[in-house]
Amino acid sequence: MGDVSSCLDQCGKALTKWGSGLNQKFTRDIAQCKAVIERLRDSSIPSDIETVKEKKIELLKLLGQEEDYWCQRSKSFWLRDGDANTKYFHTAASTRKMTTRISRLMDDEGNWHDDPSSLCQVVQDYFRKLFSLSPSHAIDGFDFVDCKVSDSDNEKFLSPFSFEEFKEAVFQMHSDKSPGLDGLNPAFYQKFWPLIEEFPTSLNDTTIVLIPKCESPKTMKDLRPISLCNVLYKIVSKVLANRLKVLLPNIISNAQSTFVPGRAITNNVLVAFELIHFMRRKQKGKVGEVALKIDISRAYDWVDWQFLKLMMQKLGFFDKWIRLIMLCVTTVSYSVAFNGMEVGPIIPGRGLRQGDPLSPYLFILCAEGLFALMYKAGKEDVKARVTSMFGVVNPINTERYLGLPSLIGRKKKEVFRFIRGRLWQRLQGWKSKLLPRTGKEILIKFVAQAVPFYCMNTFMIPVSLSKELERMMNSFWWGNSNSNGGGIKWLRWEKLCVRKEEGGMGFRDMQAFNLAMIAKQSWNILSNPYALVCRVFKAKYFPRGDFLVAQCGHNPSYTWKSIWHSRIVLEKGCRWRIGNEQHIRVWDDPWLKEMGNFKVDSRRVEGLEDIVVSDLWIPGHKERDVEMIHELFGPRDSSAILNIPLSYVKRTG
């Protein structure tokens, strides 16, 4: 294939010409089909009957194409196929267009601007200042950063790129995500992937779209800039990101959880909550504690490219890999699109793009430098300087951390009241009245029930609040456009939570779902004991014991109480896998393979209350002591024990 960029440019222009007036064409063709069907509906002439059949097929095809057209423009990714929501899509797309229009802005000196030329100047000045390289304070030697990338890791990074890697990157993208300057979204590349053979060298032009954060934005700070990279560039960037993220767990310290495979952002929430709870309850000792919450404004935009390069060098990345990464970062050229106008080009001197698949991973590499500095300061006993350095004067308060409460008192329902407010905003939107019943089902399952999901991963919310959320969703389900959610509720929410095969709708019981989400944290503690969050809980609540037998303890944190209560879910379904039997207690631990009850039912034998599974084996042999087993246990337990397959490879449970 020749120059891919020029081919895509020509294709984009042809598609633009073809798609102009497509909305009017849909309206006209649909009306014509309906008119023909209506005119020939009662005719008994065979040719007319055949024409009606053909027009019905054509009408269904046109309606599907029209729905796809408005679906792509509305960006409603939560909706699924099989639901005619053309009116909703049209309204959503029109609303998006109206809310993104900017009528006036205030500059840094407090002057208002409303004409197009001065608006463009305000936008251009803001981004040029934002992305301009500022004088940085050099950190000599970077001695605080350890080399963590081995030669074998670098060989994996720099191994030849395969065609399959690029194909995987293409199909990992959502098909209807917004396109970049080339005007072609991921669906185009997924559809015509077999025709693509090579990539051009300069694809880093990026469009910044301004999305208002509030109803009437006044300054540039009230606008959220979203970077739209060319999809062809994102394919290359995603291939690099896919290689980088695999080795991040070995590079990034345990203190960082976001964007690292195998870790979750909720780990940070749990650790922070436990630390603040400890500091809040501490009443003795001469040595105090300090917690510093750092809120980095426009974190991606302020990343210094030289710092990023030095961090990668110090971590041990080979120069060839660093050149590939820096080529993606430093060759960008911005243009800002708003109100149908375009401002630019703007050539940055720093910053990462939020629409770039590489950016999250590069940012945590930079954040690793901050962690290394703090760790070094802790070892050198200079933490006291942090207070004066950052001007910290306020004590711990009940503000949130990562969007969740950092302290919870007795009025728990008030603390979690924000969940109700978010759900209310979702359900009371005027556009929900345009949805048919099938659309409401999808909205409840994929949007409304997902509102408390993040919080439910960490805390058990009050039962009364869970019931209130269910009542709100039930009212929305039975409501209509005339009653505004006040229709007759023909079934209770509990009935709607039953599976469809059994007469319900398959909605979630919020309390049971909350318990299941917290049980995932319990499983994380049980299965990944070396993670930072697990080590914190063990050190604080069961330093000399096991999680499954740990006590709730005196004055525990709300997170620990939530996790502790969720153990019942694990206890019903977990059992020890026989491998290293020296720590598995015969009478107390679940270790049998019998479904429903993994514990021994037989009565304890006096004098043998503390025996472990390895005591049931013949000493020095990997064989069961059959006579002893029949003597100690009843028929059910004896049969279950003797049916356990023996492993000759030592495992740890």
Summary of the structure (lengths in Angstrom):
residues: 653
radius of gyration: 30.7
end to end distance: 56.2
largest distance: 99.8
contacts: 1745
relative contact order: 0.07
helix: 52%
strand: 6%
